Amino acid sequence: MSTSTFQHIAVVGAGAIGSFYGGMLARAGHRVTLIGRPAHVNAIAQAGLQLELANASAIETIRLEASTALSALRSADLVLFCVKSTDSMAVAKEMAPYLAPGALVMSLQNGVENAALIASQLPHAVIPTVVYVATEIPSPGHVKHHGRGELVIGTMKDSRLSNPTPTLTALVELFASAQVPVQISQDVMAELWSKLMINCAFNAISALTQNPYEKLAALSAIRATQAALVQEVIAVAQADGVALSEAIAMQAVAQISITMGSQKSSTAQDMARRKPSEIDHLNGFIVRRGQALGIPTPVNQALYALVKLVESAYAEPR
């Protein structure tokens, strides 16, 4: 049995990322409830979560609770909030009546706005979390891990935690028990901007070409496009008061092409399923902030427009 500070962990929006972290915590003996879509939940109820870890010789079956209803988080003292960025405010508002007064919410999402959006709908403390993992759901109930898995956590300016250190330390210890490394950052917003920069460099290109990251890195023209995307994000971030290093950013882009080489972006996975993506909160966010701050972002604009063009056809019959 677990002796963790957190007795019940609920994952709201249990897709590939939420199911991976929820599965890892359940695997370590923690009580976890995944809240997700019916097909995924039904498959887990029937056969358990099938967790396929990178470089593992066999798929593990993880037994854990799963539900389609937000009411399943009533007793949770920790919520991993993993919904699409476009749904942050709506889902936060919807889950408010079920959330225990002292519960802690972690935002494990792409983009830099989500923690504030969630906090605008809830009185609870929200922990911005930067996620570095490559996962997918090949079929309902099955999570495939391609690599990495570390998290970076910190607090917003208005964290609602009078003394955040014990809470952040407890989260580090919780995930460490599940073999998930967690780093505490004194400037988590800069970390989120760095992750956004990576998303802008990879997601749309991977989606439009349906190629994994290693294929992107193999072509010099794509590497040059990624460099231009990074430069635009850095310029917008700087105008927004966040300093980022281009050298470190490009090193990170090159490294991800190796450590997550077989991965297709979440935007690519959405596009393959003809589902709306988070592009409005990735390249689209850079375009909007750039316009507001007077920073030109033509490469982000082009990729954003192309993804939106593809998505505009989803409602049309094939």
C-alpha positions as CSV (number, residue, x, y, z in Angstrom):
1,M,0.0,0.0,0.0
2,S,1.1,3.5,-0.7
3,T,1.9,5.9,2.1
4,S,1.8,9.0,-0.1
5,T,0.5,12.4,1.0
6,F,-2.0,11.9,-1.8
7,Q,-4.6,9.2,-1.2
8,H,-6.6,9.4,-4.4
9,I,-5.4,10.7,-7.7
10,A,-7.9,11.5,-10.5
11,V,-6.9,12.1,-14.1
12,V,-9.3,14.4,-15.9
13,G,-9.0,14.0,-19.7
14,A,-7.3,10.7,-19.6
15,G,-5.9,10.5,-23.1
16,A,-2.4,9.4,-24.0
17,I,-0.6,11.7,-21.5
18,G,-3.0,11.4,-18.6
19,S,-3.3,7.6,-19.0
20,F,0.5,7.2,-19.1
21,Y,1.1,9.2,-15.8
22,G,-2.0,7.7,-14.2
23,G,-0.9,4.3,-15.2
24,M,2.6,4.8,-13.8
25,L,1.2,6.0,-10.5
26,A,-1.2,3.0,-10.3
27,R,1.6,0.7,-11.2
28,A,3.4,2.0,-8.1
29,G,0.5,1.2,-5.9
30,H,-1.3,4.5,-5.7
31,R,-5.1,4.8,-6.0
32,V,-5.9,6.3,-9.4
33,T,-9.1,7.0,-11.3
34,L,-8.9,7.8,-15.0
35,I,-11.7,9.9,-16.3
36,G,-12.0,9.8,-20.1
37,R,-13.9,8.8,-23.2
38,P,-16.3,5.8,-23.2
39,A,-14.3,3.5,-25.5
40,H,-11.1,4.0,-23.5
41,V,-12.8,3.6,-20.2
42,N,-14.8,0.5,-21.2
43,A,-11.6,-1.2,-22.5
44,I,-9.8,-0.5,-19.2
45,A,-12.8,-1.8,-17.2
46,Q,-12.8,-5.0,-19.2
47,A,-9.1,-5.8,-19.4
48,G,-7.1,-3.2,-17.4
49,L,-4.9,-0.5,-18.9
50,Q,-2.4,-1.9,-21.3
51,L,0.8,0.0,-20.6
52,E,3.5,-0.5,-23.3
53,L,6.7,1.2,-21.9
54,A,9.5,2.2,-24.3
55,N,12.2,-0.5,-24.5
56,A,10.1,-2.9,-22.4
57,S,9.9,-6.6,-23.4
58,A,6.2,-7.0,-22.7
59,I,3.0,-5.0,-22.3
60,E,1.9,-4.6,-18.7
61,T,-1.7,-4.8,-17.5
62,I,-2.4,-2.1,-14.9
63,R,-5.6,-2.4,-12.9
64,L,-7.1,0.9,-11.9
65,E,-10.5,2.7,-11.7
66,A,-11.9,4.3,-14.8
67,S,-15.0,6.4,-15.4
68,T,-16.6,8.7,-17.9
69,A,-18.1,10.9,-15.2
70,L,-16.5,13.9,-13.5
71,S,-18.3,12.9,-10.3
72,A,-15.7,10.2,-10.0
73,L,-13.2,12.7,-8.7
74,R,-15.2,13.6,-5.6
75,S,-12.7,12.1,-3.1
76,A,-9.6,13.0,-5.1
77,D,-7.0,15.1,-3.3
78,L,-4.9,15.4,-6.5
79,V,-6.2,16.0,-10.0
80,L,-4.0,15.6,-13.1
81,F,-5.8,18.0,-15.5
82,C,-5.0,16.7,-19.0
83,V,-7.8,18.0,-21.3
84,K,-7.2,19.8,-24.5
85,S,-6.2,23.4,-24.1
86,T,-9.4,24.5,-26.0
87,D,-11.5,22.9,-23.3
88,S,-9.7,24.1,-20.1
89,M,-12.1,26.7,-18.9
90,A,-15.3,24.6,-19.7
91,V,-14.0,21.4,-18.0
92,A,-12.7,23.3,-15.0
93,K,-16.0,24.9,-14.5
94,E,-17.8,21.6,-15.0
95,M,-15.7,19.8,-12.4
96,A,-15.9,22.5,-9.8
97,P,-19.0,21.1,-8.0
98,Y,-17.2,17.7,-7.5
99,L,-13.8,18.9,-6.4
100,A,-12.9,18.5,-2.7
101,P,-12.1,21.8,-1.0
102,G,-8.4,21.0,-0.3
103,A,-7.7,19.2,-3.6
104,L,-4.7,20.2,-5.7
105,V,-4.8,20.5,-9.5
106,M,-1.9,20.0,-11.8
107,S,-2.2,21.3,-15.3
108,L,-0.3,18.8,-17.6
109,Q,-1.1,20.6,-20.9
110,N,0.5,22.3,-23.8
111,G,0.6,26.0,-24.0
112,V,1.3,28.8,-21.4
113,E,-2.2,29.9,-20.5
114,N,-3.9,26.8,-19.1
115,A,-3.1,27.1,-15.4
116,A,-4.5,30.6,-15.3
117,L,-7.6,29.6,-17.2
118,I,-8.2,26.7,-14.8
119,A,-7.6,29.0,-11.8
120,S,-10.2,31.5,-13.2
121,Q,-12.9,28.8,-12.7
122,L,-11.7,27.2,-9.4
123,P,-10.7,28.5,-6.0
124,H,-8.1,25.7,-5.7
125,A,-4.4,25.9,-6.1
126,V,-3.3,25.0,-9.7
127,I,0.3,23.8,-10.4
128,P,1.6,24.6,-13.9
129,T,3.4,21.5,-15.2
130,V,5.7,21.1,-18.1
131,V,5.4,17.6,-19.7
132,Y,8.2,16.0,-21.7
133,V,6.9,12.6,-22.8
134,A,6.1,10.8,-26.1
135,T,3.0,8.7,-25.9
136,E,0.0,7.6,-28.0
137,I,-3.1,5.5,-27.7
138,P,-3.0,3.0,-30.6
139,S,-6.3,1.6,-29.5
140,P,-8.7,2.1,-26.6
141,G,-7.3,0.9,-23.3
142,H,-3.7,0.8,-24.7
143,V,-1.0,3.4,-24.0
144,K,2.2,3.2,-26.0
145,H,5.2,5.1,-24.5
146,H,7.9,6.2,-27.0
147,G,10.3,7.9,-24.6
148,R,11.1,10.3,-21.8
149,G,8.5,11.2,-19.2
150,E,9.9,13.9,-16.9
151,L,7.9,16.8,-15.5
152,V,8.8,20.3,-14.4
153,I,6.6,22.0,-11.8
154,G,6.4,25.4,-10.2
155,T,3.9,28.0,-9.1
156,M,2.1,30.9,-10.7
157,K,2.4,34.4,-9.2
158,D,-0.9,33.8,-7.5
159,S,-0.4,30.2,-6.4
160,R,-2.9,30.2,-3.6
161,L,-0.3,28.3,-1.6
162,S,1.0,30.3,1.3
163,N,4.1,28.0,1.5
164,P,4.4,26.1,-1.8
165,T,7.6,24.2,-1.0
166,P,6.1,21.3,1.0
167,T,3.4,20.8,-1.7
168,L,5.9,20.8,-4.5
169,T,8.2,18.5,-2.6
170,A,5.3,16.1,-2.0
171,L,4.6,16.0,-5.7
172,V,8.3,15.2,-6.4
173,E,8.1,12.3,-3.9
174,L,4.8,11.0,-5.3
175,F,6.1,10.8,-8.9
176,A,9.5,9.5,-7.8
177,S,7.7,6.5,-6.3
178,A,6.4,5.8,-9.8
179,Q,9.8,6.3,-11.4
180,V,8.8,9.6,-13.0
181,P,11.4,12.3,-12.5
182,V,10.1,15.7,-11.4
183,Q,12.1,19.0,-11.2
184,I,10.9,22.1,-9.3
185,S,11.5,25.3,-11.2
186,Q,11.7,28.8,-9.8
187,D,10.4,30.1,-13.1
188,V,8.0,27.6,-14.4
189,M,6.5,30.1,-16.9
190,A,9.8,30.3,-18.7
191,E,9.8,26.5,-18.8
192,L,6.3,26.5,-20.2
193,W,7.4,29.0,-22.9
194,S,10.4,26.7,-23.7
195,K,8.0,23.8,-24.1
196,L,5.7,25.9,-26.3
197,M,8.6,26.7,-28.5
198,I,9.3,23.0,-28.9
199,N,5.6,22.4,-29.8
200,C,5.7,25.2,-32.3
201,A,8.8,23.8,-33.9
202,F,7.5,20.2,-34.3
203,N,3.7,19.9,-34.0
204,A,2.3,21.5,-37.1
205,I,5.1,20.2,-39.4
206,S,4.6,16.6,-38.1
207,A,0.9,17.0,-38.5
208,L,0.8,18.3,-42.0
209,T,3.4,15.7,-43.2
210,Q,2.3,12.9,-40.8
211,N,6.0,12.2,-40.2
212,P,7.8,11.4,-36.9
213,Y,10.3,13.8,-35.5
214,E,13.4,11.9,-36.8
215,K,12.1,12.3,-40.4
216,L,11.8,16.1,-39.8
217,A,15.4,16.3,-38.6
218,A,16.7,14.5,-41.6
219,L,15.9,17.3,-44.0
220,S,17.9,20.5,-43.9
221,A,15.0,22.6,-45.2
222,I,12.8,21.5,-42.3
223,R,15.6,22.2,-39.8
224,A,15.8,25.7,-41.2
225,T,12.1,26.1,-40.9
226,Q,12.2,25.0,-37.3
227,A,15.0,27.5,-36.6
228,A,12.8,30.3,-38.0
229,L,9.8,29.1,-35.9
230,V,12.1,29.1,-32.8
231,Q,13.3,32.6,-33.5
232,E,9.8,34.0,-33.8
233,V,8.7,32.4,-30.5
234,I,11.8,33.8,-28.8
235,A,11.0,37.3,-30.1
236,V,7.4,37.1,-28.9
237,A,8.4,35.7,-25.5
238,Q,11.0,38.5,-25.0
239,A,8.3,41.1,-25.8
240,D,6.1,39.4,-23.3
241,G,8.8,39.6,-20.6
242,V,10.3,36.1,-20.8
243,A,13.9,35.6,-21.9
244,L,14.8,32.5,-23.8
245,S,18.1,31.3,-25.3
246,E,18.2,30.5,-29.0
247,A,21.2,28.3,-28.6
248,I,19.6,26.2,-25.9
249,A,16.4,26.1,-27.8
250,M,18.0,24.7,-30.9
251,Q,19.9,22.2,-28.9
252,A,16.6,21.0,-27.4
253,V,15.0,20.7,-30.8
254,A,18.0,18.6,-32.0
255,Q,17.8,16.4,-28.9
256,I,14.1,15.8,-29.1
257,S,14.6,14.5,-32.7
258,I,16.8,11.8,-31.1
259,T,15.0,11.0,-27.8
260,M,11.5,11.1,-29.3
261,G,12.5,10.2,-32.9
262,S,9.7,7.7,-33.5
263,Q,7.0,10.1,-32.1
264,K,4.4,11.9,-34.2
265,S,3.1,15.1,-32.5
266,S,-0.2,15.2,-30.7
267,T,-1.4,17.5,-33.5
268,A,-0.5,14.8,-36.0
269,Q,-2.4,12.2,-34.0
270,D,-5.4,14.5,-33.9
271,M,-5.2,15.2,-37.6
272,A,-5.0,11.5,-38.4
273,R,-8.2,11.0,-36.5
274,R,-9.8,14.1,-38.1
275,K,-10.1,15.7,-34.6
276,P,-9.6,19.4,-33.9
277,S,-6.2,20.0,-32.5
278,E,-4.7,22.5,-30.0
279,I,-3.1,24.5,-32.7
280,D,-4.9,27.7,-31.5
281,H,-2.9,27.4,-28.3
282,L,0.4,26.6,-30.0
283,N,1.4,28.4,-33.2
284,G,-1.9,30.2,-33.1
285,F,-1.1,31.6,-29.7
286,I,2.3,32.9,-31.0
287,V,0.5,34.6,-33.9
288,R,-2.0,36.3,-31.5
289,R,0.6,37.4,-29.0
290,G,2.8,38.6,-31.8
291,Q,0.0,40.7,-33.3
292,A,-0.7,42.1,-29.8
293,L,2.9,42.9,-29.2
294,G,3.8,44.1,-32.7
295,I,6.1,41.1,-33.4
296,P,5.9,39.6,-36.9
297,T,5.4,35.8,-37.0
298,P,5.1,34.8,-40.6
299,V,6.3,31.2,-40.3
300,N,4.1,30.4,-37.4
301,Q,1.2,32.2,-39.3
302,A,1.8,30.0,-42.3
303,L,1.8,26.7,-40.4
304,Y,-1.1,27.8,-38.3
305,A,-3.2,28.7,-41.3
306,L,-2.4,25.4,-43.1
307,V,-3.4,23.3,-40.1
308,K,-6.7,25.3,-39.7
309,L,-7.3,24.7,-43.5
310,V,-7.0,21.0,-43.0
311,E,-9.2,21.1,-39.9
312,S,-11.9,23.1,-41.8
313,A,-12.6,20.1,-44.0
314,Y,-13.4,17.8,-41.0
315,A,-17.1,18.7,-41.0
316,E,-17.3,17.9,-44.7
317,P,-18.3,14.4,-45.8
318,R,-15.4,12.3,-47.2
